[in-house]
Amino acid sequence: MLWGEFGMSLAERALPGTGGEVAGLRASLDRWSARDVLPGVAMAVGVGDRVVFEHWTGDACRYGGARRALGRDTLFDAASLTKVMVTLPLVLTLHARGVVHLDSPVRQRLPELGADKAAVTVRHLLTHTSGLPAHREFWRRCGTYAEVLAAVVAEPLVHEPGERFGYSDLGFILLGEMVRRSTGRSLAEAADGLFARLGMDRSGFLPGPEPDVAATEVVDGVALQGSVHDENAAAMGGVAGHAGLFVTLSDTARYAAQWSQHAPLLLPHPLAAEAMALHTHDGQGGRRALAWVAAGDAQWDHVGTAWPASSRSHTGFTGTSIAVDPVSRAWTVVLSNAVHAGRPRPRLREAREDLHTRAWALLQRHRDDTVVRTTPGT
């Protein structure tokens, strides 16, 4: 593999004939930053193990603290990318080892779940078809991991398991706890072990006073920097199955590149292929692989219409996203602190679709070339 290309020097190599696509993508990133839609944004595009474009621009902190420019190694709050970067591969690893089974009741590992959840399986949680609600503000009444977990366990289902799709943070909180009990390690420790296998040496939970972390929302005049933005994850101590991960551009590119090739360093090929297959049907109201969003999902597919039907993606509330296509081996990573400018984020979907569409156009022109790396001001 060509992992060295993820860490090569900043000597740029122009790809013949890509000037328009590269300049357009770079200008679009700069424009979305200048408009405060993505105050700080870093993007990488690749095919398999090759990075074909990389650019970062804007500010790691623009409000609620000393202004600070974004760098290539800035850590971002990944938000719900935690679901596909931590919880999904750890659950699938447990399945591959025979510790849990995708179609086994979750109660086998979490016996405190009530009789109303007896039919909920691991697969239901991974596909968001368990019947659990999308979100509850547990943080308003819970202050510890145990209290939030107990509140999730007690939360009634809003529909029968398997009946329909309904995106749920609560389901991934349960999956995170299942991983913790099944491995005997905290989710943070399990994630560190997973990332070590891929050479992802900067990403993880609880970054603490790390000096180069992208600020998220401004609360009471002070920007959150190094603390998880998701309130329920914060109440759980910063480590949860639905949110809490912090990532860098290069680490996330490594991860996306893995899934573009059926995750050879993570999972057996048949299991990775099953994870990327469509697991819901039209009558359920959503298009989902295991955790991943399948192309064409009306609500959650934010990569635009240019990416093929075989593509899979995921987004994070803070402004992050990953898209991969295991057929063409194409992938794109966008990391941003969109919530730094305020929570409504009215143009975030437009920005995501624009960037991913431009990335796909670039990929179609030069799949076989190597690296175009751009830096602020170039």
DAMO-V207778 format. One record per pair of residues at least 24 apart in sequence whose C-alpha atoms are under 8 Angstrom apart, sorted by sequence separation. I is the first residue (numbers start at 1). J is the second residue. If there is no record, write none. Layout:
I;J + I;J
This chain:
33;57 + 34;58 + 132;156 + 133;157 + 149;173 + 332;356 + 33;58 + 132;157 + 133;158 + 149;174 + 131;157 + 132;158 + 29;56 + 30;57 + 130;157 + 131;158 + 132;159 + 332;359 + 29;57 + 30;58 + 131;159 + 26;55 + 41;70 + 130;159 + 131;160 + 319;348 + 40;70 + 42;72 + 130;160 + 131;161 + 22;53 + 130;161 + 131;162 + 321;352 + 129;161 + 130;162 + 131;163 + 134;166 + 206;238 + 129;162 + 131;164 + 133;166 + 134;167 + 135;168 + 205;238 + 206;239 + 330;363 + 129;163 + 131;165 + 132;166 + 133;167 + 134;168 + 135;169 + 205;239 + 129;164 + 130;165 + 131;166 + 133;168 + 134;169 + 135;170 + 129;165 + 130;166 + 132;168 + 133;169 + 134;170 + 276;312 + 124;161 + 128;165 + 129;166 + 133;170 + 88;126 + 124;162 + 127;165 + 128;166 + 129;167 + 132;170 + 206;244 + 114;153 + 128;167 + 132;171 + 205;244 + 206;245 + 207;246 + 113;153 + 114;154 + 116;156 + 117;157 + 128;168 + 205;245 + 206;246 + 112;153 + 113;154 + 116;157 + 120;161 + 130;171 + 204;245 + 205;246 + 119;161 + 203;245 + 204;246 + 128;171 + 203;246 + 204;247 + 5;49 + 6;50 + 203;247 + 5;50 + 6;51 + 126;171 + 202;247 + 203;248 + 3;49 + 5;51 + 125;171 + 126;172 + 202;248 + 2;49 + 3;50 + 125;172 + 302;349 + 1;49 + 2;50 + 203;251 + 304;352 + 202;251 + 303;352 + 304;353 + 125;175 + 200;250 + 201;251 + 302;352 + 303;353 + 304;354 + 307;357 + 188;239 + 200;251 + 302;353 + 303;354 + 306;357 + 187;239 + 199;251 + 200;252 + 303;355 + 304;356 + 305;357 + 122;175 + 187;240 + 303;356 + 304;357 + 307;360 + 187;241 + 200;254 + 303;357 + 306;360 + 198;254 + 198;255 + 177;240 + 176;240 + 177;241 + 260;324 + 262;326 + 176;241 + 259;324 + 260;325 + 261;326 + 175;241 + 176;242 + 256;322 + 260;326 + 173;240 + 174;241 + 198;265 + 256;323 + 257;324 + 259;326 + 260;327 + 110;178 + 173;241 + 197;265 + 256;324 + 260;328 + 261;329 + 109;178 + 172;241 + 173;242 + 197;266 + 260;329 + 172;242 + 260;330 + 260;331 + 109;181 + 170;242 + 194;266 + 257;329 + 109;182 + 169;242 + 257;330 + 257;331 + 256;331 + 256;332 + 256;333 + 253;332 + 253;333 + 252;333 + 99;182 + 91;175 + 148;232 + 249;333 + 87;172 + 94;179 + 249;335 + 148;235 + 87;175 + 91;179 + 94;182 + 148;236 + 83;172 + 87;176 + 90;179 + 229;318 + 145;235 + 146;236 + 144;235 + 145;236 + 87;179 + 139;231 + 143;235 + 144;236 + 145;237 + 139;232 + 142;235 + 143;236 + 144;237 + 137;231 + 138;232 + 137;232 + 139;234 + 139;235 + 90;190 + 90;191 + 216;318 + 90;194 + 86;191 + 86;194 + 165;280 + 223;340 + 164;283 + 165;284 + 164;284 + 165;285 + 166;286 + 163;284 + 164;285 + 165;286 + 216;337 + 162;284 + 164;286 + 215;337 + 216;338 + 217;339 + 218;340 + 214;337 + 216;339 + 217;340 + 218;341 + 216;340 + 217;341 + 218;342 + 215;340 + 217;342 + 217;343 + 75;203 + 75;212 + 76;213 + 77;214 + 74;212 + 75;213 + 76;214 + 73;212 + 74;213 + 75;214 + 76;215 + 77;216 + 74;214 + 71;212 + 70;214 + 77;226 + 79;228 + 79;229 + 77;228 + 79;230 + 60;212 + 77;229 + 127;279 + 60;213 + 61;214 + 127;280 + 60;214 + 61;215 + 64;218 + 87;241 + 59;214 + 60;215 + 63;218 + 86;241 + 87;242 + 64;221 + 65;222 + 64;222 + 65;223 + 83;241 + 63;222 + 64;223 + 82;241 + 83;242 + 63;223 + 82;242 + 83;243 + 82;243 + 127;288 + 61;223 + 80;242 + 81;243 + 82;244 + 127;289 + 79;242 + 80;243 + 82;245 + 127;290 + 128;291 + 79;243 + 81;245 + 126;290 + 127;291 + 78;243 + 79;244 + 126;291 + 78;244 + 79;245 + 77;244 + 78;245 + 79;246 + 123;290 + 77;245 + 78;246 + 77;246 + 78;247 + 76;246 + 77;247 + 85;255 + 75;246 + 76;247 + 96;267 + 75;247 + 76;248 + 96;268 + 75;248 + 93;266 + 40;214 + 74;248 + 75;249 + 93;267 + 73;248 + 74;249 + 92;267 + 96;271 + 72;248 + 73;249 + 72;249 + 73;250 + 89;266 + 72;250 + 89;267 + 92;271 + 88;290 + 88;291 + 44;249 + 49;254 + 43;249 + 42;249 + 84;291 + 45;253 + 49;257 + 83;291 + 84;292 + 44;253 + 48;257 + 49;258 + 47;257 + 48;258 + 46;257 + 48;260 + 47;260 + 48;261 + 84;314 + 81;314 + 80;314 + 81;315 + 80;315 + 81;316 + 80;316 + 79;316 + 80;317 + 78;316 + 79;317 + 79;318 + 81;320 + 78;318 + 81;321 + 77;318 + 79;320 + 81;322 + 78;320 + 7;250 + 6;250 + 6;254 + 3;254 + 78;335 + 76;335 + 76;336 + 77;337 + 76;337 + 60;337 + 63;340 + 62;340 + 63;341 + 61;340 + 38;319 + 47;328 + 48;329 + 47;329 + 48;330 + 47;330 + 48;331 + 46;330 + 47;331 + 45;330 + 46;331 + 45;331 + 46;332 + 45;332 + 44;332 + 45;333 + 43;332 + 44;333 + 43;333 + 44;334 + 43;334 + 42;334 + 43;335 + 41;334 + 42;335 + 41;335 + 42;336 + 41;336 + 40;336 + 41;337 + 39;336 + 40;337 + 38;336 + 39;337 + 40;338 + 38;337 + 39;338 + 38;338 + 37;338 + 39;340 + 36;338 + 39;341 + 38;341 + 37;341 + 36;341 + 37;345 + 37;347 + 38;348 + 37;348 + 52;363 + 37;351 + 45;359 + 47;363 + 46;363 + 52;369 + 45;363 + 52;370 + 53;371 + 54;372 + 55;373 + 56;374 + 57;375 + 32;351 + 51;370 + 52;371 + 53;372 + 54;373 + 55;374 + 56;375 + 57;376 + 47;367 + 50;370 + 51;371 + 52;372 + 53;373 + 54;374 + 55;375 + 56;376 + 50;371 + 51;372 + 52;373 + 53;374 + 55;376 + 29;355 + 28;355 + 25;355 + 25;358 + 24;358 + 25;359 + 21;358 + 21;361 + 22;362 + 21;362 + 18;362 + 18;365 + 18;366 + 26;374 + 15;366 + 15;369 + 15;370 + 15;371 + 14;371 + 15;372 + 13;371 + 14;372 + 12;371 + 13;372 + 12;372 + 13;373 + 12;373 + 11;373 + 12;374 + 10;373 + 5;371
